[in-house]
Amino acid sequence: MQLGLALSGGAARGIAHIGVLKYLEKRKIKPDIIAGTSAGSIVGGLYCAGYSPGEMEEIALNMNWRKIFRYSRIRFPRLGLIDIEFLDRMLGDYLSGKIFADLKIPLIVIAVDLENHCPLFIEEGDLMSAIRGSCAIPGIFFPVQRNNKTLVDGGVLHNIPTIPLFERRVETVLAVDVNAHRSPERSPRNIFEVIYQSLYMVNRYRETEDASLAKYLIVPDLQEVGMWDLNKTRELIELGYKKAVEVLDNIKDL
């Protein structure tokens, strides 16, 4: 049986994907192919490159906003506020120079072609530029130029990346949605939340459609964790693991 894993975007909440992978590793379940959007492309990229959930936890623990702003170039907001090349510095020790063909597990990175208004399912060429494009939230991060295309966050069109797995006739799709729970009736606290919550409202209907293509759907309870809470790594991993246990523990045919 072929198992495909679809990892959604969700900013810092994407760290919860590590908890799901930790559970799958415990059960010796190895996905045959992974599709990742935005934060899901980072976790998927690291895992497909051979990093264990434990190693990814250490990487996540070393990520914080002070480090992001130290590595970032803040610009006059013509196309965005922050140059997303900071990801190269934060992940360079792990993924720099890698191409998709180097990966131990096939990976599909979802981005959006801004000029042609269509999704891109990237599975060849340079890995880091694809991940940067998949994570380039419009209005916050500068778009990414890759192969003469202008890329922005894949979550604009397919935040739960089941479509490319469905198109490849993957037999069993397991999706993880870390973007579903929103804190109720809370006003945005900064420009990042204004932009992200606006995109969330526009895209939630499509996310529901994409989620329906999965045989199994894991939705960690992240309502109390903000989209930008990089200081809650261990809590996010535990919440991802806990929900994976709840959804998959009684399923034996994975």
Secondary structure as GFF3:
##gff-version 3
##sequence-region A 1 254
A	DSSP	beta_strand	3	7	.	.	.	ID=ss1
A	DSSP	three_ten_helix	11	15	.	.	.	ID=ss2
A	DSSP	alpha_helix	16	26	.	.	.	ID=ss3
A	DSSP	beta_strand	33	37	.	.	.	ID=ss4
A	DSSP	alpha_helix	39	48	.	.	.	ID=ss5
A	DSSP	alpha_helix	53	61	.	.	.	ID=ss6
A	DSSP	alpha_helix	65	71	.	.	.	ID=ss7
A	DSSP	alpha_helix	86	95	.	.	.	ID=ss8
A	DSSP	three_ten_helix	100	102	.	.	.	ID=ss9
A	DSSP	beta_strand	107	113	.	.	.	ID=ss10
A	DSSP	beta_strand	118	122	.	.	.	ID=ss11
A	DSSP	alpha_helix	127	135	.	.	.	ID=ss12
A	DSSP	beta_strand	144	146	.	.	.	ID=ss13
A	DSSP	beta_strand	149	153	.	.	.	ID=ss14
A	DSSP	alpha_helix	155	158	.	.	.	ID=ss15
A	DSSP	alpha_helix	163	167	.	.	.	ID=ss16
A	DSSP	beta_strand	172	176	.	.	.	ID=ss17
A	DSSP	alpha_helix	191	211	.	.	.	ID=ss18
A	DSSP	beta_strand	216	218	.	.	.	ID=ss19
A	DSSP	alpha_helix	233	248	.	.	.	ID=ss20
###
